[in-house]
Amino acid sequence: MIYMCRLCTMRKLPSLLARTLTSGTSGSSVLPDMSEGHLPIHVNNVRSRLRDIVGASTNWRDHVQAMQERKALHTLLAKRQEDLPPRRMKDSYLEVILPLGSQPEIREKYLNVHNSVRFGRILEDLDSLGVLICYTHTKQEMQPRSPLSIVTALVDKINLCKKIIYPDCDIKFTGNVSWVGKTSMEVKMHMLQLHDGDYSPVLDATFVMVARDPENKRPAFVNPLVSETPEEEEIIKQGELNKLKRIDFSTASLLKMAPTAEERNIIHDIFLNTLDTRQEGEGWRRTEVLLSFRSRKLPPNSVWMEDAKLKGLQICHPQERNIFNRIFGGFLMRKAFELGWANACSYGGSRPFIVSVDDIMFQRPVEVGSLLLLSGQVCYTEKNYIQVRVHSEVYDADTREHQTTNIFHFTFISENEVPRVVPKTYGESMLYLDGKRHFAATMKEI
């Protein structure tokens, strides 16, 4: 109950989404219903709509020709953002239904061994929906195909307020564009599940998408966003603040800046607590306690960070490609989450539950045929919380080079209190501090 109370104290940001997602239920708001005139889309139709929008082929053998045909769409790109008509938030509003209750035949794909919904599948659906929302925002009425290549740049935050997602109750996703830059868009999405005739919230997600030219090589302008109410104005301002927070967080990265004085003290205390103290000599010749900088010992109820790893390998087949014939970002998120979950499960010794997904940066695309290497690391623990970092990289068998594609951060909660993870090297200490920062940010959000 404590877990549920804490997690359900979600961000109190003013959001039309938070109030209008309950449309059609007994708890509906008096605010204008953005769902008016928007028929819900079946989840299976989202990716087919995306293929129609960009003219992607369903046949892998035809993908080269399909991409060649997109080159002709360059002439449809705006030279300036001012040349594009502004859009309202409700112009991009979409509802998607995942009918797990009313269509039992689709449950198998979403079911896990614990008889609940696989969260990795939800990540895939959120990624597809976020892209479709952005295409809805940038739609040109007279053009059946979009000249834009819209891809996921960042998963800013996904916060959950329920431990269990039931496999036999319908799910509704809703979302709209909440902030726009020159070539990027922030998308707010919510997921709700039907219980006793009412939809109740399950999670809140914020994605950042970027628009590029038809060949996915250069940035492209997107329609500006205008507000219609004071509340919408606040949402746009919050989007701008989110952008500044991301810049500040990146600037303070431990890859760029030294740890703070407080963080240095934390690492030094861990170092002192793991030194191996011993006595040398015999009888009257016994010397004072000697401290060795090399000899370390593990404190009680602790695990060395080097022993809290898990690795995996994926061959990226054409089946997992996106509409631009690269590996689907939702697939990468699902595989990273599943490895992170297994890492947390093996570390804590009991079933972990996802609390938050944080700061997933898509650094470079993954090509079809790549060898995808995933490395999970428990990098911070506190009571029964486990912070897991998953590093994703592709391996080129010809050049034998490794290139980082993504870094994933997951916060789990275990059924029991878990051992403390302890860094030994300086590099591990930086991972520890980075995990601690992400955990603190998550706890502040929820």
C-alpha positions as CSV (number, residue, x, y, z in Angstrom):
1,M,0.0,0.0,0.0
2,I,2.9,2.4,0.8
3,Y,4.3,1.6,-2.7
4,M,0.9,2.4,-4.4
5,C,0.4,5.6,-2.4
6,R,3.9,6.9,-3.3
7,L,3.8,6.0,-7.0
8,C,0.3,7.3,-7.5
9,T,1.3,10.8,-6.3
10,M,2.1,11.6,-9.9
11,R,3.3,15.0,-11.1
12,K,0.7,17.7,-10.5
13,L,1.4,19.4,-13.8
14,P,-1.6,21.0,-15.5
15,S,-2.3,18.7,-18.4
16,L,-5.3,18.4,-20.6
17,L,-4.3,14.8,-21.1
18,A,-4.5,14.1,-17.4
19,R,-8.1,15.4,-17.3
20,T,-9.5,14.4,-20.6
21,L,-8.2,10.8,-20.7
22,T,-11.2,9.8,-18.5
23,S,-13.6,10.9,-21.2
24,G,-16.5,8.5,-21.3
25,T,-16.1,7.4,-17.7
26,S,-18.0,8.5,-14.6
27,G,-15.0,10.7,-13.6
28,S,-14.9,12.8,-16.8
29,S,-13.8,16.4,-16.5
30,V,-15.8,19.5,-17.4
31,L,-12.9,20.6,-19.7
32,P,-13.5,20.3,-23.4
33,D,-13.1,16.7,-24.5
34,M,-10.3,16.5,-27.1
35,S,-11.5,13.0,-28.1
36,E,-14.5,14.6,-29.8
37,G,-14.5,13.5,-33.5
38,H,-11.6,11.2,-32.8
39,L,-12.5,7.5,-33.2
40,P,-10.1,5.2,-31.2
41,I,-7.6,3.4,-33.3
42,H,-7.0,-0.3,-32.8
43,V,-3.4,-0.9,-31.7
44,N,-2.7,-3.2,-34.6
45,N,-3.5,-0.4,-37.1
46,V,-1.0,2.1,-35.7
47,R,2.1,0.8,-37.6
48,S,0.0,0.2,-40.8
49,R,-1.0,3.8,-40.7
50,L,2.6,4.8,-40.3
51,R,3.6,2.7,-43.3
52,D,0.9,4.5,-45.4
53,I,2.0,7.9,-44.3
54,V,5.6,7.4,-45.4
55,G,5.0,4.9,-48.2
56,A,7.0,2.2,-46.6
57,S,6.9,-1.3,-48.2
58,T,5.7,-4.3,-46.2
59,N,8.1,-6.4,-48.3
60,W,11.7,-6.3,-47.2
61,R,12.9,-6.9,-50.7
62,D,11.3,-3.7,-51.9
63,H,12.6,-1.5,-49.2
64,V,15.4,0.1,-51.3
65,Q,12.9,1.1,-54.0
66,A,10.5,2.5,-51.4
67,M,13.3,4.7,-49.9
68,Q,14.3,5.8,-53.4
69,E,10.8,7.0,-54.1
70,R,10.8,9.1,-51.0
71,K,13.6,11.3,-52.4
72,A,11.1,13.0,-54.6
73,L,9.3,14.4,-51.5
74,H,12.2,16.8,-50.8
75,T,10.3,19.5,-52.7
76,L,7.5,19.4,-50.1
77,L,9.7,20.4,-47.2
78,A,9.3,23.9,-45.7
79,K,12.2,26.3,-46.1
80,R,11.2,28.0,-42.9
81,Q,9.1,27.1,-39.9
82,E,7.1,30.3,-40.4
83,D,5.8,28.9,-43.7
84,L,4.0,26.1,-41.9
85,P,0.5,26.5,-40.4
86,P,0.4,26.4,-36.6
87,R,-1.4,23.5,-34.9
88,R,-3.4,23.2,-31.7
89,M,-2.9,20.5,-29.1
90,K,-6.2,18.8,-30.0
91,D,-5.1,18.6,-33.7
92,S,-2.6,15.9,-32.8
93,Y,-4.7,14.2,-30.1
94,L,-5.1,10.4,-30.6
95,E,-6.7,7.5,-28.8
96,V,-5.5,3.9,-29.3
97,I,-7.3,0.9,-27.9
98,L,-5.5,-2.3,-26.9
99,P,-8.6,-4.6,-26.4
100,L,-7.1,-7.3,-24.2
101,G,-10.4,-7.8,-22.5
102,S,-12.8,-7.7,-25.5
103,Q,-10.4,-9.5,-27.9
104,P,-8.8,-12.4,-26.0
105,E,-7.0,-13.7,-29.1
106,I,-4.4,-10.9,-28.9
107,R,-3.5,-11.5,-25.3
108,E,-0.8,-14.1,-26.0
109,K,1.6,-11.5,-27.4
110,Y,1.3,-9.4,-24.3
111,L,1.2,-12.1,-21.6
112,N,4.1,-12.9,-19.3
113,V,4.7,-15.9,-17.1
114,H,3.3,-14.0,-14.0
115,N,-0.1,-13.6,-15.8
116,S,0.3,-9.9,-16.3
117,V,1.1,-7.7,-19.3
118,R,4.7,-7.6,-20.6
119,F,5.9,-4.0,-20.1
120,G,8.3,-4.4,-23.0
121,R,5.3,-4.7,-25.4
122,I,3.8,-1.5,-23.9
123,L,7.1,0.3,-24.7
124,E,6.8,-0.8,-28.3
125,D,3.2,0.5,-28.5
126,L,4.1,3.9,-26.9
127,D,7.0,4.4,-29.3
128,S,4.7,3.7,-32.4
129,L,2.0,6.0,-30.9
130,G,4.4,8.8,-30.3
131,V,5.5,8.8,-33.9
132,L,2.0,8.7,-35.2
133,I,1.0,11.6,-33.0
134,C,3.8,13.7,-34.5
135,Y,2.8,12.8,-38.0
136,T,-0.8,13.8,-37.1
137,H,0.6,17.2,-35.9
138,T,2.5,17.8,-39.1
139,K,-0.1,16.4,-41.6
140,Q,-0.5,18.3,-44.8
141,E,-4.1,17.9,-45.9
142,M,-3.4,17.8,-49.7
143,Q,-0.5,15.4,-49.4
144,P,-1.2,11.7,-48.8
145,R,2.5,11.0,-47.9
146,S,4.6,13.0,-45.5
147,P,8.0,14.3,-46.6
148,L,9.2,14.0,-43.0
149,S,11.1,11.2,-41.4
150,I,10.0,11.3,-37.7
151,V,12.0,9.3,-35.3
152,T,12.3,8.9,-31.5
153,A,15.2,11.0,-30.1
154,L,14.6,10.6,-26.4
155,V,12.4,8.9,-23.9
156,D,12.4,11.6,-21.2
157,K,10.4,9.8,-18.6
158,I,7.9,7.0,-18.0
159,N,6.3,6.9,-14.6
160,L,4.0,4.1,-13.5
161,C,1.4,4.3,-10.8
162,K,0.4,0.6,-10.8
163,K,2.5,-2.5,-10.1
164,I,0.4,-4.9,-12.2
165,I,-1.1,-4.4,-15.7
166,Y,-3.9,-6.9,-16.0
167,P,-4.0,-9.1,-19.2
168,D,-7.8,-9.4,-19.4
169,C,-8.8,-5.7,-19.3
170,D,-8.9,-3.3,-22.2
171,I,-6.2,-0.7,-22.3
172,K,-6.4,2.8,-23.8
173,F,-3.5,5.0,-24.8
174,T,-4.0,8.7,-25.4
175,G,-1.6,11.5,-26.2
176,N,-0.8,14.7,-28.1
177,V,2.0,17.0,-28.9
178,S,2.7,19.2,-25.9
179,W,5.7,21.3,-27.0
180,V,7.4,22.1,-30.3
181,G,10.9,23.4,-31.2
182,K,12.1,24.1,-34.7
183,T,12.6,20.5,-35.7
184,S,11.6,18.6,-32.5
185,M,8.4,17.8,-30.7
186,E,7.6,16.7,-27.2
187,V,4.7,14.2,-26.9
188,K,2.8,13.5,-23.7
189,M,1.1,10.1,-23.5
190,H,-1.0,8.3,-21.0
191,M,-2.1,4.7,-20.6
192,L,-5.3,3.7,-18.8
193,Q,-6.9,0.4,-18.1
194,L,-10.6,-0.5,-17.9
195,H,-11.9,-1.7,-14.5
196,D,-15.5,-1.9,-13.5
197,G,-16.5,0.3,-16.4
198,D,-14.0,3.1,-15.7
199,Y,-10.6,3.8,-17.1
200,S,-8.0,4.3,-14.4
201,P,-4.4,5.7,-15.0
202,V,-1.5,3.3,-15.3
203,L,1.4,5.4,-16.6
204,D,2.4,8.8,-17.8
205,A,5.1,9.1,-20.6
206,T,7.0,11.9,-22.2
207,F,8.9,11.3,-25.5
208,V,10.8,13.7,-27.7
209,M,10.7,13.2,-31.4
210,V,12.8,14.8,-34.2
211,A,11.8,15.5,-37.8
212,R,14.3,14.9,-40.6
213,D,14.2,15.0,-44.4
214,P,12.7,12.2,-46.5
215,E,16.1,10.4,-46.6
216,N,16.5,10.8,-42.8
217,K,19.7,12.7,-43.2
218,R,19.1,16.3,-42.2
219,P,16.7,18.1,-39.8
220,A,13.4,19.4,-41.1
221,F,11.0,22.1,-39.8
222,V,7.8,21.1,-38.1
223,N,4.5,23.0,-37.6
224,P,4.6,25.4,-34.6
225,L,2.2,24.8,-31.6
226,V,-0.2,27.3,-30.3
227,S,-2.2,27.3,-27.1
228,E,-5.9,28.0,-26.8
229,T,-6.3,28.2,-23.0
230,P,-4.1,29.3,-20.1
231,E,-3.7,25.7,-19.1
232,E,-2.3,24.8,-22.5
233,E,0.1,27.8,-22.2
234,E,1.4,26.3,-19.0
235,I,1.9,22.9,-20.7
236,I,4.0,24.6,-23.4
237,K,6.0,26.4,-20.8
238,Q,6.6,23.2,-19.0
239,G,7.9,21.6,-22.2
240,E,10.4,24.4,-22.5
241,L,11.5,23.8,-18.9
242,N,11.9,20.1,-19.7
243,K,14.2,21.0,-22.5
244,L,16.3,23.2,-20.2
245,K,16.4,20.5,-17.6
246,R,17.7,18.0,-20.1
247,I,20.4,20.5,-21.1
248,D,21.4,21.0,-17.5
249,F,21.5,17.3,-16.8
250,S,23.6,16.7,-19.8
251,T,26.0,19.5,-18.9
252,A,26.5,18.1,-15.4
253,S,27.2,14.6,-16.7
254,L,30.0,12.8,-15.0
255,L,31.5,12.3,-18.4
256,K,32.0,16.0,-18.5
257,M,32.1,17.3,-15.0
258,A,33.8,16.0,-11.8
259,P,31.5,14.7,-9.0
260,T,30.3,17.3,-6.5
261,A,32.0,17.6,-3.1
262,E,29.1,15.6,-1.5
263,E,29.5,12.9,-4.1
264,R,33.2,12.7,-3.6
265,N,32.7,12.2,0.1
266,I,30.2,9.3,-0.6
267,I,32.7,7.5,-2.8
268,H,35.5,8.1,-0.3
269,D,33.4,6.7,2.5
270,I,32.6,3.6,0.4
271,F,36.3,3.2,-0.2
272,L,37.2,3.4,3.5
273,N,34.4,1.0,4.4
274,T,35.8,-1.6,2.0
275,L,39.5,-1.5,2.9
276,D,40.8,-4.7,4.3
277,T,42.2,-3.9,7.8
278,R,44.7,-6.6,9.1
279,Q,47.5,-6.9,11.7
280,E,51.0,-8.1,11.0
281,G,53.8,-9.5,13.3
282,E,53.8,-11.8,16.3
283,G,53.7,-11.3,20.0
284,W,55.4,-8.2,21.1
285,R,56.4,-7.4,17.6
286,R,52.8,-6.9,16.4
287,T,52.6,-3.7,14.5
288,E,49.8,-1.3,14.2
289,V,46.9,-1.9,11.8
290,L,48.0,-1.6,8.2
291,L,45.8,-0.4,5.5
292,S,46.3,-1.7,2.0
293,F,45.0,0.4,-0.9
294,R,44.7,-2.8,-3.0
295,S,43.2,-5.2,-0.5
296,R,39.5,-4.8,-0.3
297,K,36.8,-6.6,1.5
298,L,33.0,-6.7,0.9
299,P,30.9,-5.3,3.7
300,P,28.0,-7.5,5.1
301,N,24.8,-7.8,2.9
302,S,26.6,-6.2,-0.1
303,V,27.5,-7.2,-3.6
304,W,30.4,-6.0,-5.7
305,M,29.3,-4.1,-8.7
306,E,31.3,-6.3,-11.0
307,D,29.2,-9.2,-9.8
308,A,25.9,-7.5,-10.6
309,K,26.0,-7.6,-14.4
310,L,24.0,-9.4,-17.1
311,K,24.7,-9.5,-20.8
312,G,22.7,-10.4,-23.9
313,L,23.0,-10.6,-27.7
314,Q,20.4,-9.9,-30.4
315,I,20.7,-10.5,-34.1
316,C,18.6,-7.7,-35.7
317,H,16.4,-9.3,-38.4
318,P,14.3,-7.5,-41.0
319,Q,11.1,-8.5,-39.0
320,E,12.1,-5.9,-36.4
321,R,12.6,-3.0,-38.8
322,N,10.7,0.3,-38.6
323,I,9.1,2.2,-41.4
324,F,12.5,3.6,-42.5
325,N,14.1,0.1,-42.6
326,R,16.2,0.4,-39.5
327,I,15.6,-1.4,-36.3
328,F,12.4,-0.3,-34.5
329,G,13.2,1.8,-31.4
330,G,10.4,0.1,-29.5
331,F,12.1,-3.3,-30.1
332,L,15.4,-1.9,-28.7
333,M,13.5,-0.6,-25.6
334,R,11.7,-3.9,-25.1
335,K,14.9,-6.0,-25.3
336,A,16.8,-3.5,-23.0
337,F,13.9,-3.6,-20.5
338,E,13.7,-7.4,-20.5
339,L,17.5,-7.7,-19.9
340,G,17.2,-5.0,-17.1
341,W,14.3,-6.8,-15.5
342,A,16.3,-10.1,-15.5
343,N,19.3,-8.3,-14.1
344,A,17.2,-6.9,-11.2
345,C,15.5,-10.2,-10.7
346,S,18.7,-12.2,-10.4
347,Y,20.2,-9.5,-8.1
348,G,17.3,-9.1,-5.8
349,G,16.2,-12.8,-5.7
350,S,12.6,-12.0,-6.2
351,R,10.2,-10.6,-8.8
352,P,11.0,-6.9,-9.5
353,F,8.3,-4.3,-10.6
354,I,9.1,-1.4,-12.9
355,V,8.7,2.0,-11.3
356,S,10.2,4.3,-13.9
357,V,12.0,4.5,-17.2
358,D,14.3,7.5,-17.4
359,D,16.4,9.4,-19.9
360,I,16.7,7.0,-22.9
361,M,18.8,8.7,-25.5
362,F,18.8,7.3,-29.1
363,Q,22.4,8.1,-30.1
364,R,22.5,6.4,-33.5
365,P,20.2,4.1,-35.5
366,V,20.7,0.3,-35.6
367,E,20.8,-1.2,-39.0
368,V,19.1,-4.4,-40.0
369,G,21.6,-7.3,-39.7
370,S,23.5,-5.7,-36.9
371,L,24.7,-7.7,-33.9
372,L,23.2,-5.9,-30.9
373,L,25.1,-6.3,-27.6
374,L,23.2,-5.4,-24.4
375,S,25.0,-5.0,-21.1
376,G,23.0,-4.7,-17.9
377,Q,24.5,-3.3,-14.7
378,V,22.9,-2.8,-11.2
379,C,24.5,0.5,-10.5
380,Y,22.6,1.7,-7.3
381,T,20.4,0.2,-4.7
382,E,18.4,1.6,-1.8
383,K,16.2,-0.5,0.5
384,N,14.2,-2.5,-2.0
385,Y,14.8,-0.3,-5.0
386,I,17.2,-1.4,-7.8
387,Q,18.6,1.1,-10.3
388,V,19.7,-0.7,-13.5
389,R,21.6,0.8,-16.4
390,V,21.6,-1.1,-19.8
391,H,24.2,-0.2,-22.4
392,S,23.4,-1.0,-26.0
393,E,26.0,-1.2,-28.7
394,V,26.3,-2.6,-32.2
395,Y,29.2,-4.8,-33.3
396,D,30.5,-4.6,-36.9
397,A,32.0,-8.0,-37.7
398,D,33.9,-6.6,-40.7
399,T,35.7,-3.8,-38.9
400,R,35.4,-5.4,-35.4
401,E,34.3,-2.0,-34.0
402,H,31.8,-1.4,-31.3
403,Q,29.5,1.7,-31.4
404,T,27.1,2.8,-28.6
405,T,23.5,3.2,-29.8
406,N,21.6,3.7,-26.5
407,I,21.8,4.0,-22.8
408,F,18.8,2.9,-20.8
409,H,17.9,3.7,-17.2
410,F,15.3,1.6,-15.3
411,T,14.1,1.9,-11.7
412,F,12.7,-1.3,-10.2
413,I,11.2,-2.1,-6.8
414,S,11.7,-5.6,-5.4
415,E,9.4,-7.5,-3.1
416,N,12.2,-7.7,-0.5
417,E,15.0,-5.4,0.7
418,V,18.0,-6.0,-1.6
419,P,21.8,-6.1,-0.8
420,R,23.8,-2.9,-1.3
421,V,25.7,-2.7,-4.5
422,V,29.3,-1.6,-3.9
423,P,31.7,-0.1,-6.5
424,K,35.4,-1.1,-6.4
425,T,37.0,0.9,-9.2
426,Y,36.8,4.6,-10.1
427,G,34.8,3.8,-13.2
428,E,32.3,1.8,-11.2
429,S,32.1,4.7,-8.7
430,M,31.0,7.0,-11.5
431,L,28.4,4.5,-12.6
432,Y,27.2,4.3,-9.0
433,L,26.9,8.1,-8.7
434,D,25.1,8.3,-12.1
435,G,22.7,5.7,-10.9
436,K,22.2,7.5,-7.7
437,R,21.4,10.7,-9.6
438,H,18.8,9.0,-11.8
439,F,17.2,7.3,-8.8
440,A,17.0,10.6,-6.9
441,A,15.4,12.3,-10.0
442,T,12.8,9.4,-10.2
443,M,11.9,9.7,-6.5
444,K,11.5,13.4,-6.8
445,E,9.1,12.9,-9.7
446,I,6.9,10.4,-8.0
